[in-house]
Amino acid sequence: MKRFILDDLRKWKESKYRKPLILRGARQVGKTWALQEFGKEFESVAYFNFDESEEYKQFFETTKDVHRILQNLSFASGQRITKGTLIIFDEIQNCNSALNSLKYFCENASEYFVVCAGSLLGLTLSKGFPVGKVDFLDMGPMTFSEFLIANGDEGLYDYLQSIETIEAIPDAFFNPLCEKLKMYFVTGGMPEPVLRWTQEREVALVDRALDGILGSYERDFGKHHDEADEWQRHDVQKITLIWNSLPSQLAKENKKFLYSVVKGGARAREYEDSLQWLVNADLVKKVFKISKPGLPVSAYEDLDSFKIYHGDVGLLRRQSRLNHSAFAEGNRLFTEFKGALTENFVLQSILRQFDNAPHYWAEAPYEVDFVIQKENDVIPIEIKSGESVSSVSLKNYRKKYEHETPLAVRLSLKNFSLDGNVLNVPLFMADRLSKLIELARGI
């Protein structure tokens, strides 16, 4: 498999301002694999897992001298550590002393290459970890482009990368890309299900892998609740209720998150901490409403109105119990649950392309699915699950904010084109959206 995050890791390696790196992301997105694959570019790799080898924790608890820590780790593990070694601290959330030691690695041993990863790391970091002494890198599921490469469709990937003009994509490429995208909706971007598909071509094995990941997430809900007084058994139940409500939340016509869908009579103050737990664990994504498309977009957030999405479209399909047979039924996979899978896929594709988090805009009865800020442009994004692209909401938005909208984007199954200031982008090009916007704007 090819993961594009390796390019970001190489940039970190070459930076003269390099600090210890924390790789963030949900469980099983491939963080450990990526770091070990990255390690092949070093003289050697020293790998320490604080979940498998708890005895390593003591070395961080008894001293803050990082050279002494490395010496002890080397002696205990039999791994030689030099300045050309990639040092990997895995499951680092299980050792707060190791997390805190990164400050001293930054200040006193910057010549070492130190990278860290861990499940539920976002929860640990949200409890007051001092930033400024580490670099962060976020890792998500495999993109559709990465899926194409893993699936043996390098030709289709290379074709998409070669596009430098806005013109219709020939059917010889368009139709196969639509079919591959359907398969991506089935597998999602988690590496294990993708590997099962590419090796065995058996969807039942894909579903089994997805079930295993969902099960591991659900076990995580209760795994750490005893570590702090505020996480009691009833909080685990609330987290589970919110998690189980995801398909219902996304199947609504109006996808604004409603606590009443979680449980009848539920109130925000009773459940908002449990929802934030899922956000910090990187299992769900929160998208806030904006009141108007001003700059910066974040200044116009309505913190009481938001939508939530799943971390991965394949996991959402499996959790929704949508059978993979829908793959063969025309465009049903794109339109099911009022286009929820498609909307989730688009968010998953654009999340890491822009410096600012995506938002959405709504003014009854209109709603624009996403609004992104690219440099000093605020761009509305409308998502259509089929070839019909009629959109009253986008038309109303463009009329209301004509001077603030240099470009609008519509993602659908319509071919690639620029109609006035509306850029029509096929869904299978979503993970290149930032580049396509630059193309349309003549940048």
N, C-alpha and C positions, 0 to 999 in steps of 0.2 A: 504494500500500500504506500501511497505517497501522501504526505501531510504537509500542506503549505506552511504550517507553523514552524517548520524547520528553517525556513528562510528568515523568519523573525528571530529565531534563536541564533542564527549565524550573525545577524546584525548586532544582537546583544553581545556576542562573543567579541566582535571586532570594535565595539565602541570603547573609546578611551575614558568614557564616563561610566563604565560598567559598574554596577553594584550587584550584590547577591540577588538572584532572581527567584520570584515566587510565581509558579505556573498555576493559575486558578482555573477551575472548571468542575463540572459535575462528575460524579463517580462514573467510571467506565467510558469516558470520552477519548481515552488513549494517552493520558498525560505521561504515565510511566514509560510506555512504549516510545513516545516521542523523545523523552529525555535520554533513554538508552540508545535509541537510534542516533540521536545527536552526539552521543558519546563516542560513536565510531570515528568521529572527526578529531578526536583528541589522542594524545599519547597513551592515555589509560583512563579508566573509569573506576571510581570508588563509590559503591552503592550501599546506602544504609537505610533500612526500613524500620521505623520506630514502632510499627505494629507487630512485625515478626520478631524483632530483636529488642525487647524492652530494656535489656541490660545496657544498651548504648546511652540511654537517657542519663545515667549517673555521671557520665563524663561532662555533661553540660551543666549539671547541678552543683558540681564541686568547684568549678573554676570558670572564669570569664576569659582566660587566656586562650585565644583560639589556636595558637601554635601547640599548646599543651593538649587541647582537645583533639586536634588532628593527630598528634603523636599517639595518644591513647586509642583513638579509633583505628589507627593503622596497626598498632600492636595487637589489639583485640580481634580484629577481623582478618589480619594477614594480607590486607590490601595496601600496596605501596602508594603513597600520596606525595606527588611533587607539584610544582607550579604549573606543570602541563597536564595535570589530572583534572577531569571533570568530576566534581564531588556532588553526588545526588543524595539529598535528604528526602526520602519518601515517607508518606503518611506523617508529615511533620506536625500536623495538628495534634498528634498524640504526645508531643513533647514541647510544652511552652518554653522551657529553658532553651531548647534548640532554636525556636523562633526568635527569642530575645537575643540569642547569640549572634544573629545576623547583623545586628547593629555593630558588633565588635569586629566581625568579618569585614564589614564595610570600612570601618575606621582604621583597623590595624592590620588587615591582611587582604587588601584589595587585589593583590596579585593572583589570588586563587579564583578559580571558576566554580562558584557555588550556585546550585539550582535546587529548588524545593518544589514539592507537589504534595497533594493530599486530598482525601475525600472530606467533604464538609468543611474544607478549609475556610470558606467564606464565613462560616459561623464563628470560627475561632478569631479570624481577623476583625470581625464586626464588634468584638468585645474590647476594643481599645488598643489593638496592636499599633505601635508607633511607626507611622510611615515616614518616608524621607530618607531612610537608610537602605531601602530595597527597591528593585525594579519589579514591576508587575507585568504579566502577560496572560491574557485570557484565552482559553482554548474551549472550543465548542465541538459539537458533532461534526462529522465529515460533511463538507459541502457537496452540492450536486456535481461540481467539477471534479472533486476528489473521488466521488462515487464513479463517475465515468471512467476515470483512469483505472480504478480498482476493478471495474467490470470489464476491462479489456477494450474500452471504447476510446482509446487515445486519439483516433482519427477525428471523432466528433468533438472531443475537447480541443484539439489543435485547431479545428475549424472555427470554433467559437472564439478562441484566442486571436485568430487572424482577422477578425472583423474590425475594420477601421472606417467604414462608411455606413450610413444609415440607408439600407436598402433591403428589399424583401429577401428572406432566406429561402433558397430553393427547397422544393418538397423532398428532394433526396436527403437533405439534412433535417428539415423541419419535422417530418413525420417520425423518423427514428428517435429524435430528441424528445418528442412528446411521449413516446412509448417508454423510453428510459426514465423519464421523469415519473411516470406512473409507478415504475418499479421502485424508484427512490421513495415514493410515498408509502410503499409497502415495507421496505427495509428500514427507512430512516437513515440517519447518519452515524449511529453508534457503530463502532468498528466491528464488534463481534457479529451482529446480524448481517452486516455487509459482507464480512468474511465468509459466513455460512452460505450466503447466496452465491458469491463469486466462485466458491469451491464446489458446492454441491448442487446449485440451481434447484433447491427444494424449499418451497415457502414454509412448509411445516417446520423445518429446522430454524428458519428465520423467526417464526412466531415463538418457538420455544426459547430462543435466545432473548427475544424481547420480553417474554414473561419472566425470565430470570433476572433481567435488569430491573423491571418494575418491582419484582419481589425484593431485590436488594435495597431499592429505595425505601420501600415500605418498612423494611427491618431497620433502616437508619432512623426512622422517625422516633423509635423508642430506644435506640442504642445509646444516646447521649443525654437522655432526659434526667438521669439521676446525677449528672455531673454538676448541676447547679440547682439551687433550691427552687428557682422559678419554673423549671420544667418538671411538672408533675404529670401523673398519668392522664389527667383530664386534658392537658395540653397536647399530648400525643394523639388523643382521640380527635381533638379539633383539627390538628394538622391532617390527619387521615380523612376527615370529612371534607376539608377543603380540596385535598388531592383528588378524592373520588368525585368531586363536583366539576372537575375540569371539563369533561366532555359536555356536560349540560350547560356550563357557562358559555362555552364556545358555540354551542348549537343554537343559541338564542339569536333572533333577528338583530336585536340590540345587544352587542357583546359586552356592554359595560358590566363590570363585576358586581354581583349582587350577593350580599351575605345571606339573604333569604333563600337563595338556591342551595347554599351549603346545608342549611337546616331551617325549618320553619321558625320564624320569630328570632332568628339569630341577629345580633347587633354587632356593629363594627368594633366597639370597644372590647367585646368578648373574644373576637377572632382575629383582630389585626396583627397581634404579635405572632400568632401561629402562621398567618399568611407570610409575614416577613421572614419567618424561619425557612419557609420553602424558597423564598427569593434569595436569601443569603446562602442557601445550600445549592443555588444555581439550578434548581429543578423546575422553577417557573420563572417567567419573565413578566415584568409589570410595565405597562405602557400607559402613561398619563395623558389625560385630555388637556388641550390648550384652549384658551379663550379666543385667541387671535394669532395670526402668523407673524409675530414680531420677533425682533432680535434682541438678545438671544432667545431662542424658543423656550428654554427652561424657565425664563422669567415669567412666562404666561401659563405655567402649569396650574391645573386645578387638582390639588392633592386628594380631593374627595371623590374624584371621578377617574377611574382607570379600568383597563382591561388586563386580563392575565392570559398568558399563553404557555403552552407546554415547551419544555426544553428541546424536544425532538419530535418531528412529524411522525416518524415510524412508531415511537412509543405512544403518541396520541392515538394513532390508528388502532394500535393493539389494545390500549386501555379502553377505547370506545367500542371494542369488539366488532369493528367493521371487518368482515371477512375479506381475505385477499382475493376472493373470486370477483370482487368489484373491479379488479384490475382489467378484466376482459370485457367489461360492460361499458364501452364507449368512454365518455368523460365522467362517469359516475364518481370515480375516485376524487376528482377535482371538485365536484359539486356537492358531495355528501355533507351532511351537517351544515347546510347553508354556506358551503364553501369554507368551513372551519379549518380543514386540513390545508387548503391552499393558502389561507391567510397566515396560518402558523408557519408554513413553509417559507413564505415571503419574509416574515419577521426573522426567522432563523437565518435566512440568507443575507439580510441587510444589516444585522445587528453590529457586526464588526467592521463594516465598510465606512462608517461615518464617525466622526469624533464625538458627536452628540447623540444621545439616545433617541430613538424614534418616539414620536408622540402621535396622537390622533386628534381630529377636530370634529366637533359635533355641535349642531344648533338645530333643535327639533324643527322639522322631521328629518334633517339632513345629517349625514355623517361621512367623513372621509377617513378611510381605513388607517392610513399613516401619514404623518407629516415629518419630513426630515430636514435638517439644516446641513447644507453643504457650503462650507465657507460662509459667505454672507447672503446666500440664497436660501429661501424657505420654500420647499418643494412638496406639494401634496401628492400622495400616491394612492391611486384607486386600484382595487384588486377585483378582477372578474374571473370566475371559475371556468368560463367557457369562451366561445367566440363572440357572443353578444356583448358589446361594450357600452351600451347606452347607460348613462349615469347622470341622474338628476342631481345627486349630491355634489359631484365634481363640477358640474356645470354651474350650480349655485355658488360654490366656493370661489370659482374663477371669476364669476361676475362680481361677487361681493368684495373680493380682494384682488381686483384686476392689476393694480399697480404693484402689489406685493408678490405677484406670481409670474416670474419670468418664464417658468417652465412647469408643466404638470406631467406626471407619469401615470400611465395606465398599464398594469401587468395583467395579461390575459393569454388566451390561446390565439389571439390575432397576431398576424405577422409583424415583423419589425418595420416601423415607419415613424415619420415625424409629420403629424397633421397640425399645421400651425405651430402652436407652442405646446402641443400634447405629444409626448413621446410614448408610442406604443411599443412595449417590450414583451416578447414572449416569456412566459413563466420560467422556461428553462434557462433564461439568461439572467435570472434575478441576482445571482452571486457576482455578476459583473456590473451591477447597476451604477455604481459610482463612476466607473469608466465610461459607461454609455451616456450618463448625464454630461460628462465633460465633452463627449463627442457631439451631443446635441447643442451644447452651449458654445461650441467652437473654441474650447479652452486648449 
